[in-house]
């Protein structure tokens, strides 16, 4: 089965697999101007930190093409590039992708496009490498030959340029014959686990259950899983990690049960300029995502929804963080810069 491509540049156009329509429909969203790029990011047509990094890079090319068509000044172009950069605040990769290609704007469109394509190549390679590191670490840590795992939200190819991060580790374990079963949290309020992770697991032929978010702690404390693994949208210098809302509850349950809780992400997700999780801005989304489901009201008409998109897991509850540079156990170090540059702080 061909690899999923959440982000694709083809025929001078940015195509995004519309994840709001999965699993029922596989439809490409054409992001051919800045408004559409920003809309796709905000509505979660494309989501997942590494995928957003690639979209940040390609989004600058889209802005340059639109500026050429519409005769923008240099100032107008930079303002539109900034709109792409700021479309979602918590995930560092989006801003990182824009910032990486932005210095090439003066060299012309082809230079920017080449750098954006390099981001994609590097992310794909990083995902494969971190998956190997993560699988090695968890097999050694647990001492088990086959593993039952719980995961939260979606961290597969849909969230990246290819392969996946936390789900990439799960795929690597499956490839090695070391995976027994996956519990995929549904991940309210947008059901990215039930809709997206389950869809990817089904394609891979991996045995899984979809479970309610409220069942996760019980599943862990009953001894039904050997470890839990999530991705990250931003990792602070001290190892505090922001991820989809509900992640910190999984970490606390793992801590109580004495099983490993792992965070898997490319090095671009580690933000060494953010000291701790207290400095991470938490995106607050429309409350209707909580009070409605598929456009149908599930709460009283006057109900207000509180809808933080992310939470922050303190480093003390994380057994390991893995990037393509290797693995760090954050409770043993106050600084995870090794995960970026491969050198001990």
C-alpha positions in Angstrom: 0.0 0.0 0.0 1.4 3.4 -0.9 2.7 5.7 1.8 0.2 8.3 3.0 1.1 11.8 1.9 -0.5 14.4 4.1 1.5 17.2 2.4 2.4 17.1 -1.3 3.9 19.7 -3.7 3.0 18.8 -7.3 2.8 20.8 -10.5 3.6 24.0 -8.6 0.7 23.6 -6.3 0.4 22.6 -2.6 -2.0 19.7 -2.0 -3.1 18.7 1.5 -5.0 15.5 2.3 -8.1 16.9 3.9 -8.1 15.2 7.3 -11.4 16.8 8.3 -13.1 14.3 5.9 -11.3 11.2 7.0 -11.9 8.3 7.3 -14.9 8.5 5.0 -13.4 10.4 2.1 -9.9 10.8 0.8 -9.9 14.2 -0.8 -7.1 16.6 -1.6 -7.4 20.3 -0.5 -5.8 22.7 -2.9 -3.9 25.4 -0.9 -3.2 27.8 -3.8 -3.3 31.1 -1.9 -2.4 32.4 1.6 -6.1 32.5 2.7 -6.5 28.8 1.9 -3.2 27.8 3.5 -4.2 29.6 6.7 -7.7 28.2 6.6 -6.3 24.7 6.1 -4.1 25.1 9.1 -6.7 26.6 11.4 -9.5 24.1 10.4 -7.1 21.1 10.8 -7.3 20.1 7.2 -3.6 19.6 7.9 -2.3 19.1 11.5 0.5 17.4 13.3 3.7 19.3 14.2 6.0 17.9 11.6 3.5 18.2 8.8 2.9 21.8 9.8 6.7 22.5 9.5 6.5 21.4 5.9 3.4 23.5 5.3 5.2 26.5 6.8 8.0 26.1 4.2 5.7 25.5 1.3 3.3 28.3 2.5 6.1 30.8 1.9 6.3 29.6 -1.8 2.5 29.9 -2.1 2.7 33.5 -0.7 5.5 34.4 -3.2 3.5 33.0 -6.1 0.4 34.9 -5.1 2.4 38.0 -4.6 3.8 37.7 -8.1 0.3 37.3 -9.5 -1.2 40.2 -7.6 1.7 42.6 -7.6 2.4 42.7 -3.8 5.1 44.9 -2.4 7.9 43.4 -0.3 6.1 44.6 2.8 2.9 43.0 1.7 4.6 39.7 1.0 6.2 39.6 4.4 2.9 40.4 6.1 1.3 37.4 4.3 4.2 35.2 5.2 3.7 36.2 8.8 0.0 35.2 8.6 1.1 31.7 7.7 3.6 31.6 10.5 1.1 32.7 13.2 -1.8 30.5 12.1 -1.4 28.2 15.1 0.6 29.3 18.2 1.4 26.1 20.2 3.0 23.9 17.5 6.6 25.3 17.1 7.2 23.5 13.8 4.9 25.8 11.8 6.9 28.9 12.8 10.1 26.9 12.5 9.3 25.9 8.9 8.5 29.5 7.9 11.6 30.8 9.6 13.8 28.3 8.0 12.9 29.2 4.4 12.2 32.9 4.9 15.9 33.9 4.6 15.9 32.5 1.1 13.1 34.8 -0.2 15.6 37.4 -1.5 17.2 34.6 -3.5 14.0 33.9 -5.3 11.2 31.4 -5.4 13.2 28.4 -6.5 15.6 28.8 -3.6 12.7 28.9 -1.1 11.1 25.8 -2.8 14.3 23.9 -2.6 14.6 24.6 1.1 11.0 23.6 1.7 11.6 20.3 -0.1 14.7 19.8 2.0 12.5 20.1 5.1 10.4 17.3 3.8 13.3 15.0 3.1 14.9 15.6 6.5 11.6 15.0 8.3 11.0 11.7 6.6 14.5 10.5 7.4 14.2 11.8 11.0 10.9 9.9 11.5 12.4 6.6 10.5 15.5 7.2 12.6 13.6 8.2 15.8 11.3 5.2 15.4 14.3 2.9 15.5 15.7 4.6 18.5 12.3 4.5 20.3 11.7 0.9 19.5 15.2 -0.1 20.8 14.8 1.9 24.0 11.3 0.6 24.9 12.2 -3.1 24.2 15.3 -2.7 26.4 13.4 -0.8 29.1 10.6 -3.3 29.4 12.5 -6.5 28.7 9.5 -7.8 26.8 9.5 -9.4 23.4 6.0 -8.3 22.5 4.3 -5.1 23.7 0.8 -3.7 24.3 0.8 0.1 23.8 -1.6 3.0 24.3 -1.4 6.1 22.2 -3.2 9.4 22.2 -4.2 11.6 19.2 -2.6 11.0 15.8 1.1 10.8 15.2 1.4 8.8 12.0 2.1 9.7 8.4 -1.0 12.0 8.5 0.8 14.1 11.1 4.2 14.2 9.3 5.7 14.1 5.9 5.9 10.3 6.0 6.0 7.3 8.4 5.2 9.0 11.7 6.6 9.8 15.1 4.9 8.0 18.0 3.0 6.0 15.6 6.2 5.5 13.7 7.7 3.8 16.8 4.6 1.6 16.9 5.0 0.8 13.2 8.7 -0.1 13.8 7.7 -2.5 16.6 5.1 -4.1 14.3 7.7 -4.5 11.6 10.0 -6.3 14.1 7.2 -8.6 15.2 7.3 -7.0 18.7 3.8 -5.5 18.8 0.8 -7.3 20.3 -2.0 -4.6 20.5 -2.6 -0.9 20.3 -5.2 1.0 22.4 -5.9 4.2 20.5 -7.6 6.9 22.5 -10.5 8.5 20.6 -9.1 11.9 21.5 -11.9 14.4 22.0 -13.1 16.8 20.9 -12.2 16.2 17.2 -11.7 12.4 17.5 -8.3 12.4 15.8 -7.5 9.1 17.4 -10.8 7.4 16.3 -10.8 9.0 12.9 -7.2 9.2 11.9 -5.0 6.8 14.0 -7.5 4.0 13.7 -7.5 4.6 9.9 -3.7 4.3 9.7 -3.6 1.2 12.0 -6.3 -0.4 9.8 -4.2 0.2 6.7 -1.1 -1.3 8.4 -3.0 -4.4 9.5 -2.1 -3.7 13.2 -4.4 -5.1 15.9 -6.1 -2.2 17.8 -9.0 -1.0 19.9 -10.4 2.5 19.9 -11.2 3.5 23.4 -12.9 6.5 25.0 -10.4 9.0 26.5 -12.0 8.4 29.9 -11.0 4.8 29.7 -7.3 5.4 29.3 -6.3 5.7 32.9 -8.2 2.6 33.8 -6.7 0.6 30.9 -3.2 1.6 32.2 -3.9 1.0 35.9 -5.4 -2.4 35.2 -2.1 -3.6 33.7 -3.5 -3.9 30.1 -0.7 -1.9 28.5 3.1 -2.1 28.8 3.8 1.6 27.8 2.2 4.7 26.4 3.6 6.9 23.6 2.6 10.3 22.3 3.9 12.9 19.9 4.6 16.6 20.7 3.8 20.0 19.4 6.5 21.7 21.4 9.2 20.4 23.8 10.7 22.9 26.2 14.4 22.9 27.1 13.7 21.2 30.4 11.7 18.4 28.7 8.2 19.6 29.5 6.1 18.6 26.4 3.0 20.1 24.9 0.7 17.7 23.1 -3.0 17.2 22.3 -5.3 17.8 25.3 -5.6 14.7 27.4 -2.0 13.7 27.1 -1.1 14.7 30.6 -3.7 12.4 32.1 -2.1 9.5 30.3 1.3 10.4 31.7 -0.1 10.6 35.2 -1.7 7.2 34.9 1.6 5.7 33.6 3.5 7.3 36.5 1.0 5.7 39.0 1.2 2.3 37.2 5.0 2.4 37.0 5.2 1.9 33.2 7.1 4.1 30.7 5.5 7.1 29.1 7.4 8.1 26.0 7.3 11.3 23.8 8.5 10.9 20.2 9.1 13.9 17.9 11.6 15.2 15.4 14.3 17.6 16.7 12.5 20.5 15.1 9.9 20.2 17.8 12.4 20.9 20.6 12.3 24.6 21.3 15.4 25.5 23.2 14.3 29.1 23.5 11.4 27.9 25.7 12.7 27.2 29.2 9.8 25.3 30.6 6.2 24.3 29.8 4.9 27.3 31.7 6.2 29.4 28.8 4.2 27.5 26.1 1.1 29.3 24.8 -1.9 27.0 24.8 -4.2 27.4 21.9 -7.8 27.9 22.8 -10.2 26.7 20.1 -13.9 27.4 19.4 -16.0 26.0 22.2 -18.4 24.6 19.6 -16.0 21.8 19.0 -16.9 20.5 22.5 -20.6 21.2 22.5 -21.2 19.9 19.0 -20.3 16.7 17.1 -20.3 16.8 13.3 -22.4 19.9 13.4 -25.0 18.4 15.8 -25.6 20.0 19.2 -24.8 17.5 22.0 -25.1 20.0 24.9 -27.8 22.5 25.9 -28.2 25.5 23.6 -26.7 27.8 26.2 -23.7 25.6 27.1 -20.3 27.2 26.7 -17.4 25.0 25.6 -14.0 25.3 27.1 -11.6 23.9 24.5 -7.9 24.1 25.0 -6.2 22.3 22.2 -3.2 21.2 24.1 -1.9 20.4 27.6 1.7 20.3 28.9 3.1 17.1 30.5 5.9 18.0 33.1 9.2 16.4 32.4 9.1 14.5 35.7 6.3 12.3 34.3 8.1 11.5 31.0 10.3 8.3 31.0 11.9 9.2 27.7 11.9 11.7 24.8 13.2 10.4 21.5 14.2 12.4 18.4 16.4 11.4 15.4 19.3 12.3 17.6 18.6 9.7 20.2 16.9 9.3 23.5 16.9 11.4 26.7 15.4 10.4 30.0 14.3 13.9 31.2 14.2 13.1 34.9 18.0 12.5 34.6 18.8 15.8 32.9 17.6 19.4 33.3 18.3 20.2 29.7 17.3 18.2 26.6 19.4 20.1 24.0 21.0 16.7 23.1 17.8 15.9 21.3 18.5 18.8 18.9 22.3 18.7 18.3 23.4 15.3 19.6 25.7 16.9 22.2 25.3 16.7 25.9 24.4 20.0 27.6 
